Amino acid sequence: MLKNKGRESMDKMGDLNTLIGKGAIIEGNLTLQHSLRMDGKLIGNIKSTDSIIIGKDGEVEGEIEVKNAVVGGKIKGKIVASGKVTLETTSVFNGQLKANKLVIDEGSVFDGTSQMGDGNFDKTTVKKDSVKDRNG
């Protein structure tokens, strides 16, 4: 059963079309036209034009390319999202992440790199004066 937060996420994401239940182990790639909830384990890649939810018991080892993602489980690999990625309190992420928007809840584990926006920005344009000194 989804918590209220999960229901709100699904309302924003659309109808849930595909469910991979707890205890299921899949080796291979998934290509979907609709949303996915993953509570099992996938060793492979996911490509969807819609959104995914990785439940707290869900695990993915591979690359994920989606519109939006809500992660409560474990990801080892790469996420590319055209929209928003939310790493919930129970999530463990290890890898590369690229999204327009990124939310990392307190308690989640993030070990890797992230890139937000479309990636067409020049890192050298940040001025030294624009970064506040944390020591005072």
C-alpha positions, 0 to 999 in steps of 0.5 A: 500500500502506498503512503499518502506521499506515494499517492500524491506522486502517482496522482501527479505522474498518472495511472500506474500501468505496470507493477513488478512485485516484491520477490521478483527478479528480472534480468534484462531490459524493460521498455515501457510506454506507461508508468512502472512501480518496481518492488522487486529487483531488476538487473538491466535497463529501464526506458519509459516515456512515463514515470517510475516508482522504485518502492523501498524493497525495489532494486535496480542495477542498470540505467534508467531513462524516464520522465519522472522517478520516485526512489524509495529503494536501491539504485546502482547505475544511472538515472536520466530524467527529463522531469523530476527525481525524488530520492525518498528517506529510504533510498540508496543511490549509487551512480550518476543522476541527471534531471531537471529537478532533484529532491533528496529527502533527509535520511536518503543515501546519495553516493555519486554525481548529479547534474540538474537542468539541461546541462547547457551551462558553463561552470566557469560562469560562477563568480567567487563572490557569489559563493558565501563563506560558511565560516562567517 
